[in-house]
């Protein structure tokens, strides 16, 4: 959940109403124009999930609503008054059958009557939460500037055609699409919206400083090798990796193992699948090099979480893992959690068998389209872990796939405004502080190690060890209080 502002912050806001904008300016961002230009009733008809799905196709961007036909009028002049000379834009239609569809162009709208070239234009429709795109086939005639209509794509597709709440649809004229799939052959509009596609700015200076030097990698590796838990009965910190199918839990272990091996390795089964490739509870001890001494951390891998009941990892099994009851190599059964009378069940686990830190592994590309049921599962786990006093972190994976700016250079990770927004969102959704959200890039297609990826991965391990220290500190305090009372 998002935290309410402190009383001191409220006072600052009352005394210095411009402070928020000044703060954003110095941070390298710019204040949104939406609040100044959009009336409060002009809410987007696109769901948050649909907006994020579209934005993920366009890069580090956000959508700002310019025109809403139900407010400004289903007419060409009303559309052009709000949208001319703005670009790029996303035009969206909604019909009486419930379809959501439209088009994207990088070219500004005018009323010239001319065709405009745009090889990046496309039409689209939503099939459930999935976006289906129809790229332009005649770029020279991608968009036409007609005064008496709304968004006009080639001769194939027009929203608010001839200033009426209808769609003109003619597949094959510079765009190929299936009309039944796109809008169900229902040409009556209930709404039409046009959004300006705005780039999310990059910061001149990183908002979370990182040293990207080989000496730093060596320092981090040495710190991990020399770490020693503060409790005599525990020789290795146990970190439980929890996350949706395909988020990168197994890949994270493989990546950490690769860093210490000195080459890319794939010990844990990882890959792309709609169902979890991990079917057992596995504990992986990372070694300091080939045949080296085990490091003071064990990464516990689990079956992937799925949104449906009876699929994926069962939350009761997670509680058993947290308490140290599940044996290594336990075969998960989504329809029946481990019973305390089952073979291998550890009835009296010690502190060394329990989980000392939980790391939620979340795909950066899917933060904003996380299914509600899956979010509820994660919330249930978080509450249980909180009751046990177990610290929790978030590993945000696939950051390079989520942000083109980061894809260019992983060192842009903390200069990307888009990544910062994703981290803020995952912090709010999972109820963990922003300082506990750690972006990483796993090794997946690479054959050689990368210094900068290694530094992010090792930083994540350092944060896990620090979290475990907090857990042991808290345990020590509680035992001291009990002894004092006795």
N, C-alpha and C positions, 0 to 999 in steps of 0.2 A: 504494500500500500504506500501511497505517497504521504509524506509527513507534512503536517500543517506548519506554516511558518512560525518561528518563535515570536514572542511578544516584542523583542527588541527589533526584529525585522519589520514587524507591523508598524512600529513607531517610525522607523526610517522611511517606510513607504508613505506614511501620512505626512511627514515633515518635508520629504524630498521626493515628490512624485516622479521626477525625471531621473532618479538614481538608477532605476532598472535599465533604462535605455543607455545611460552613460556607461554602466557596467558592461552591457553587451557590446558597446562600441569599442571599448578598450580590449575586450576579449577577442576581437577580430570578427565578430558577427555583426549583424545589423538588425534593428528592431523590425518585427513583422509589420507590414502595411495593412494586414487583414483587419486589425481592430479599428484602424482609422478609416478604411474605405468600405468595409462591409457592415451593414446593419446587423444587429444581434439576431434577427430572425432569418438571416441568410445562411442557414446551415447546409452543409453538404449532404446530398442524398446518397453519395458513395459511402459504404461502410468503411471503417478504419482499416479493416482487413483488405478491402478492395483497393483503397488508396495505396497501401503499402505494396500490394502485389504489382500495381502499375508502376510505382516508383522504382521497384526493384528491377524493372525492365529498362529504366531510363537513366540509371546511375544515382549519384548522390544528389537527389532532388526532393522537393516537396511541392504540393499542389496548393495554389491560392485561387479561390473561387472568384471569378470575374462577373459571370452572367448566370442568372437563374430565371428561366422563362416564366415560372409561376409568379415571380415578383416583378420582373422588368417587362414581361410581355412576350408572347409567341410571335415575334415579328423580326424581319430583317433589320430595320432601323434600330430597334432596341438592342439587338445582338451587336451590330457594328458600333454603336455608341459606346458599348462597354468593352469591346474586344479588339477593335481595329488597332493595328500597329503593336500588338502584344505578341510575343513569341518566346519560346515554343508554347503551343497550347494543346490541351486535351479536351475534346468535346464529347459529351456523354448524353445519350438518350435513354429514357425509361419509358416502356410502353405498358399498355393495360394488361398484358399477359405476364408482366413481371420480369421481362428481359432487361439487361443492362448492357449497352453496346455503344460504340462510338468510333472516333478517329483521332489520330495524333499527327501534328505537322510542326515542323521547325520554322515554317514561313509565317510572317505576320499577315493577318487578314486586312483586306482593303475593300473598296467598292469599285475597282477598276474595270471589272468585267473580263479580265484576262486570266489565262491559266498561269500557274506558277510551278516551277520545277522544285521537287523535293524528293530525293531518293531515300530519305529516312521516314517518310510518311507511312502510316499503316492504319488499318481499321481493326477493330477488336470486338469481342464479346466475352461475357463471363459465362462459363459453364460451371455452376456452383461457385466455388472459390477459385477455380482455375481460369487463367486468362488465355483465350485463343486469339492469335494474331493473324491478320491477313495483310502481308506487306504489299506496297504499291508495285504494280507491274508496268505502269507507264509513268515513270518519274516526271517527264516533261509536262504532264497534265495532272499532276498529283492533287492540286488544289485549284479551285476556280473562285474568283472574287465577284460574287453576285450580290447586288445591293438589297434585293427584296427577299433574301433567304438567309438562313443561319449558316452554320458550317457546311461547306460545299466541297466534297471530295471527288475530284474528277467528274465523270458523269455517272458515277456508280452509287453515290450515297450522299444524301442531303438531310440534315436535321432542320426542322422548322421550314419546310419547303414552301415557297411562295407565301411566306408569313402566315402559315397555318400550323397547328399543332399536329403535324404529320411528318412521316419519313418518306423520302424518295429513295427507292431501292432498285438498282439495275446492275447486278453482278456481271463482271466481265469487261466493264468500261473503265479500264486502268486499274481496277482492283478485282481480284477473284475471291469470291466468298460464297458460302452456302446460306441463302436467305433464311431458310427454315432454322438453321443452326444459329444464325446471328441474331435474329429478332422474332423468330417463330412466325414470319409472314404477317405479323401484327404491326401495321404502319401508323397506329394512333398513339401519339405521345402523351404521357401524363406529366412529363418533366423533361427539360433540356438544360444542361449545365455546361459551361465552358470554364476551364481552369487554366491559369498561367502556370507553366512548369518552371519553378525557380531552383537554381542550383543552391545547394547548401554550402556556405563559404568554408574555406579552409583557413585555419589559424596560422598567423605568421610564426608564432612560437608554440611549441607543444604545451598542452595544458597539463600533461603529466610527464615530467622530464625523464629521459632514459639515456644512459651512456651506451653508445653502439660500438664499443671497441672490443677487440679480442681479449684485452686484459680484464674487461668486465666479465666476459664469459668464463674465463679462468677463475676469477674471484668467486662468482656464483657457484661454479662446480665445486670449488674447494669448501665453500661454506656448507654445501649440502653434504659432502663427504664427511666433514668434521662434526656435523650436528649430532647432538646426543640428547635424547628425551630426558626431561627433568625427573622422571619417575624410575626408580631402580628396576621395577618389575617389567618395564617396557623398553625393549631395545629398538623397535621400529614403529614409527608412526603409521597408523592405518587410515588411509583416505578412501572413502567410498565415492565412486563416480556414478552419478545418476543422471539420466537424460533420455530424451526421445530417441526412437530408432533413427540411426543415421546421423546423429549429432556429432559423433567423433570421440566416443569414450575409449574404445579400443585403440583408435588411432592416436589418442593422446599418450597412452602408455607406450605404444610403438615409437612415438616421436621422442619421448623422454629417454627411452632405452637407446634410441639411435644417437642421441647427443653424447651419452656416456660410452657408447660403443665406438664412436668416431666414424660411423657410416650408417646409412639408412637401413633399418632392419624392420621386419614384420613378424614378430613373435606371436602377437595376439591376432586372431582372425578379425579382419576389418574389411569393409567394402560398402557398396551401394546395394540396398535392398529395402523393400517395403516392410519387411518383418525383420526382427532382430536376428543378427548373425551370431550373437552371443547367447547361448542357451543355458550356460552354467554360471555359477558364482565362482569367479576365478580371482585368486590373489597373486599379484605379480610383484616380485622383488627385483628392483633394478640393481644391476651390478656395475661397479666402477671399472668398466672396461671388460674385455673378453677374459673370462675366468677370474675376474677381480672380486673383491670383497663386496658383499651385498650392502647397498646404501641403507641409511636409517629411515627408509620410507617404503611402505607397501601400498601399491595402488590396487584397489579392489574393484573389479569390473563386474557389471551386472547386465542382465537382459534389458533391452530397451523398453522405455515406458511407451504405452500406446493409449489413445484416448478411450477406446471402448472397454467396457467391463468384461473381464474374462480373457483379455488379450494383453500380451506383454507382461512386464514385471508386476506382480501383485504387491500392493502396499503393505500387506501383513508380512510378506517375506522381507521387505525392506526393514521393518521394525525388528525382525529377528536378526538381520544382518547388523543393524546398529547396536544391538545388545550383545552381539558376539556368538549367537546360537548356531549360525549356519556354517557347516564345514566347507572347506575348499572343494571345488569341483561338484558342489551340489547342483543337481539337474533341476532347473526351474519348471514348475507346472503352473501356468497362469490360472487354471481353473481350481487348483487346490494348493493353498500355501502349506509350507512345512509344518507338520504337527509335532508337538513336543515329545511324542512317543516314537517318532520316526527314527530309523537307523541313522546314526551320525549326528543327531541333534545334541549339541553341547548344552547340557542342563545347567552347568555351573561355570560359565566362562569367566576368565580373569580379565583384568584391565587390558592386558596385552592382546586379548581376542576381540575387544570392542572397537568400534569406529571412533576415531579421535577428531575427524574432520570430514564434512560432506562437501563435495564439489559437484554442483549441477552443471552439466555440459549442455550448452544451448547453441544451436546453429544461428549465427548472426543473420543469415538470410531469412530465417523463419521466426524471428522474435515477435514481429508484429502480426503474424498470421497464425500464432499458436492457438490450436483449438481450445475452446473454453473448458471442455472436459479434462484435457491434459493439464491445463493450468490449475484446475481444482485438485487433480492428483498431486501435483507438485506442492500445492498449498497444504494438503493433508500431511505430506512428508515433512514439510518445513515445520509445521506445528509440533509434530512428534519429536523432531530433532531438537527444537527449541526447549521442549519440556525436559529433555535429557541433558540440556546444556551443551549440546554439540555444536561447535562453530560451523558456519556454512559460507562457502564461496560460490561464485559463478565463473565458469570458464566459457567465454564466448568464442566459439570456433568459426572458421571459414570467413574471417574478416576480409580477406583479400577478394573473395567472391562477392561479398556484400557491397564493397566500395571500390570503384575503379581507381580512385586516388591512392588507396592503400595497395591495390594490385600493382600499380606502377612501382611502388617502393614501400616495403613493409615498415620502414622508418617513419612513414607518414601517419602511422596508426593514431598517434595522439595529436595530430594536427588536423585530422578529419572531423569536421563538424557533424557529418553523418554518423560516424562511429560513436561520437559522444552522445548523440541523440539515441542511438540504439542501446548504449550502455545505461542511459537514464531510464529508458523504457523497461529494460530487463530488470533493473534495480527496483522499479515500482511494481512490476508484475510479480516478482518473486519475493519481494519484501526484504531485500538485503541492501545494506548501504552501498553507495556507488564505489566506495573504496574497496569493496569486496568483489567487484566485477573485474575480471582479468581477461583481456582479449589475447588470444593466441592463434597461431597458424600451425596446424599439424602438417607433418610430412605425408603426402598422399601420392603425388605423381613424380616427385623429385627422386633423383638417383644420388645426389650429393647433398651434404649438409650446407646450411646457410647460416652464417654468423648471426644475423639479425633475428631470424626465426628462433635460433637457439636461445638467445637472450630473453625473448618473450616467454619461451617454454620454461626456462630455468627460473625466471622471476615468478612464474605461477607456482613452482615447487617451493620456493622460498616462502611465499605467502601461505601455503598449506602448512609448512613447518611452524610458522609464526602463529597460525590459528591453533595448531595443536598445543603449542606452548600456553596459549590462553586457556585452553581446555584443562590442561594439567594444573595451571595456576588456580583455576576455579575449584577444581577438585581438592587441591591442597587447602584452600581457604575453608571449604565446607567441612573437611575433616578436622581442621583446627578449631572451628566453631563448635563442632560436636564435642570434641575433647574438652574444650573450655567449659561447656555447659555441664559435662559430667563431673 
